[in-house]
Amino acid sequence: MRNFYALFLLFFISAVNAQQGQTLFADKAWVNESEEWSDFQYSGQIIFSTNGKTEEGALRIGNYDFLYDLCEGKAKFSNKATYSSADFSHPRKISAQTDKQGILNSTYEGTLIFQSDKDYYSVISMITILEKGGNIIGVKMRLKDGNRKEYAFSLKEKS
């Protein structure tokens, strides 16, 4: 009976941990324009959040300057603060491969949604999540059509 209780407790703890999300901060950022990577400067902290209760690949992204630049200001919001966060929703896994360093690269296509009281804007985006040992260590993203800029971020948890 004791072994059964220990097994049940282990299963419960694993299930609770799987439902917890992660909040990650961009440590470094790069932008790729015309096939050349360069440092991307932004004001404020770029934040990526996951929620263990949502679909695999779903993210919440926060940073006005980055999101405005990503969408090139195309959304005409009545409240400009709507650019401060967006949800990468309805992700569909396109590919997943592990490189020589053991980093899993999972690429998703989904909808980047900006939404507030009266404002709504969505755009199809591509996101690649880089994971090592079950931890997200980086993200690359771009819009699917139009804008050829691609952004890459190395991520860390807040210490």
C-alpha positions in Angstrom: 0.0 0.0 0.0 2.9 2.3 0.8 4.3 1.9 -2.7 0.9 2.6 -4.2 0.7 5.8 -2.2 4.2 6.9 -3.3 3.4 6.2 -6.9 0.1 8.1 -6.7 2.0 11.1 -5.0 4.6 11.0 -7.7 2.0 11.0 -10.5 0.1 13.9 -8.8 3.3 16.0 -8.5 4.2 15.3 -12.1 0.7 16.3 -13.3 0.8 19.6 -11.3 4.2 20.5 -12.6 3.1 19.8 -16.2 0.3 22.3 -15.8 2.5 25.1 -14.6 3.6 27.6 -17.1 6.9 29.4 -17.6 7.7 33.1 -17.7 10.8 33.8 -19.7 12.7 37.0 -20.4 14.7 37.8 -23.6 18.3 37.8 -22.6 19.5 38.8 -26.1 17.6 39.6 -29.3 18.6 39.6 -33.0 16.8 40.5 -36.2 17.4 39.0 -39.6 16.9 41.4 -42.5 18.3 40.6 -46.0 19.9 37.4 -44.8 22.1 39.1 -42.2 21.6 38.8 -38.4 22.2 41.8 -36.2 21.5 42.8 -32.6 17.9 44.0 -32.0 17.6 46.8 -29.6 14.3 47.3 -27.8 13.1 49.3 -24.8 11.7 47.4 -21.9 11.8 43.6 -21.3 10.4 41.2 -23.9 8.5 38.5 -22.0 7.4 35.1 -23.2 4.9 33.1 -21.2 3.6 29.6 -21.5 0.7 28.0 -19.8 0.6 24.3 -19.1 -3.1 24.3 -19.7 -3.0 25.6 -23.3 -2.0 23.9 -26.5 1.6 22.9 -27.1 3.4 25.8 -28.8 1.0 28.5 -27.5 2.7 31.6 -26.1 1.9 35.0 -24.7 4.3 37.7 -25.8 4.7 41.0 -24.1 6.6 44.1 -25.3 5.1 47.1 -27.1 8.2 48.0 -29.2 8.9 44.5 -30.4 5.3 43.7 -31.3 4.8 47.0 -33.0 8.0 46.4 -35.1 6.9 42.8 -35.9 3.6 44.0 -37.3 5.1 47.1 -38.8 2.3 49.2 -37.1 -0.3 47.8 -39.5 -3.0 47.4 -36.9 -4.9 50.7 -36.3 -5.9 50.4 -32.7 -7.9 53.0 -30.9 -5.8 52.2 -27.8 -2.1 51.9 -28.7 -1.5 49.9 -25.5 -3.1 46.9 -27.3 0.4 46.4 -28.9 1.8 45.6 -25.5 0.9 41.9 -25.6 -0.3 39.3 -28.0 -1.2 35.6 -27.9 0.2 33.1 -30.3 -2.8 30.8 -30.5 -4.0 27.8 -32.4 -0.5 26.5 -33.1 -0.1 23.8 -35.6 3.3 21.9 -35.5 5.0 22.1 -38.8 8.3 20.3 -37.9 10.4 19.1 -34.9 14.0 18.1 -35.1 16.9 17.8 -32.6 20.2 19.2 -33.5 23.7 18.0 -32.7 23.8 19.8 -29.3 20.5 18.1 -28.3 18.4 21.2 -28.8 14.8 20.4 -29.9 13.6 22.9 -32.6 9.8 22.8 -32.9 8.3 25.0 -35.5 4.6 26.1 -35.3 2.3 28.0 -37.5 -0.4 29.9 -35.7 -2.3 33.1 -35.2 -0.8 36.1 -33.4 -3.8 37.8 -31.8 -3.8 41.3 -30.3 -7.0 42.1 -28.4 -8.4 44.6 -26.0 -11.8 46.1 -25.3 -12.7 47.4 -28.8 -9.5 46.5 -30.7 -8.7 43.3 -32.4 -6.0 42.3 -34.9 -4.6 38.9 -36.0 -1.9 37.8 -38.3 -0.5 34.4 -39.2 3.0 33.8 -37.7 5.7 31.2 -37.6 7.4 30.5 -34.3 10.3 28.1 -33.6 10.7 27.1 -30.0 14.1 25.9 -28.9 14.2 23.5 -25.9 16.9 21.7 -24.1 16.2 19.3 -21.3 12.5 20.3 -21.3 13.4 24.0 -20.8 12.7 26.7 -23.4 16.0 28.4 -24.2 15.1 30.4 -27.3 12.4 31.5 -29.7 12.6 32.5 -33.4 9.6 34.2 -35.0 8.4 35.9 -38.1 5.2 36.7 -39.9 4.2 34.1 -42.5 3.5 36.5 -45.3 4.8 39.9 -46.3 7.4 41.1 -43.7 10.7 39.2 -44.2 12.1 40.2 -40.9 12.9 37.3 -38.6 13.5 37.7 -34.9 15.5 35.5 -32.5 15.7 35.6 -28.8 17.8 33.7 -26.2 15.6 33.3 -23.1 16.2 32.9 -19.4 13.9 32.6 -16.3 13.8 35.5 -13.9 16.3 34.8 -11.1 
